[in-house]
């Protein structure tokens, strides 16, 4: 989802992307996995991200001690490729609220 905009004829084209950077705590991220690096059952990785979001890249930032995930969505505002994308606060949620079922008594 890249938008090209020409400001003036003598200027170059600036590409716009609909992207955000999700900052994720490494400890919280590693707790999502079970034995064999399989995702834990019933885990939604990121709460607060649009349904059409696509992961475009993942990087670990030593200075911030965080995993940075670049996510693109049509719901985000366009950002020039010459600027850093804004950060988005997200929540990692394990399990599904209210999903616990009690067995029926016979």
N, C-alpha and C positions, 0 to 999 in steps of 0.2 A: 504494500500500500504506500507507494511513493507518489508524491504530487510534485510536478515541476512548475515553477513560477518564474517568469521573466520580469524583472523589475523595470529595466530599460534595455534598449537594444545593445548598448555598449557594455552592459554588465553580464556576467556569466549566469547561467541557470543555477538556482539554489534548489536542492532537493529537500522536500519536507517528508518526515516520517511520523507515523502515529505510534509512538513508542514510549515506554516508561521503564525505569529501572526499579526492580523490586529488591530491597535489601533484606536478606534472610540470615538469621543467626546460625552459624555452622552447627552448633550443638543441637538446636531444634531441628535442623535439616537432617542430621544423621539419625535422630530418633525416629524418623519416618520409616527407616528400613528395619526389616527383620532378618533372621538368619539367611544367608545366601544373597543378601542385597536385594531382596524382594520387598516391594512396598507393603507396609502393614495393611491388613484387610480393612476395607471401608475408610480409606484415607483420602480426603480432598486436600491436595497439596497447598493451595493458596486460596484463602477466603478474601473476597473483595476485588477479584480480577474478573473482567468481563468474560462471558461465555465464549466469545469468538477469539479470545486471546491465543496467540501463538508464540511459543518460546523461540527467540532468535539467537540467544547466546547466553553462556554462563561463565562467570569469571570470579575468582577469589581475590579479594582486595586485602592485602596484608596490613595496610595502614588502618583500614576501617574494621579489620577482623570480621568481615562479612562476605557472604556469597552474594554476588550481584547477578540477577537474572534480567536479561533484556527481553521484554514482552511487547508484542505489537497487537493492536486492536483497532477496529474501525471506530470505537467509542472514544478513543483518546483524541485530544486536540493535536493538530499538526505542529511539529517542532522542526525548525531548520536543521539540516544535517551538520551545519557549522556550529551548533550549540549542543551542550550536554542535555540529554533528556532528563526530565524531572524524576525525582524519586517518588515512589508510592509506598505508603505503609500498608502492610498486609499481615494476615494472620494465618498461621499454619494450624490446621485443625485435624486431629486424628479421630477417627470414628465418626459416626453419624448420630446427632442428638436424637434421643427417643427411639433408637434402633434396637434396644435391648428387648428381647421377647421372652416372656416366661412360658415354660412348657405347660400345655394344658393338662389338667389332672383327669385321669380316666376314672 
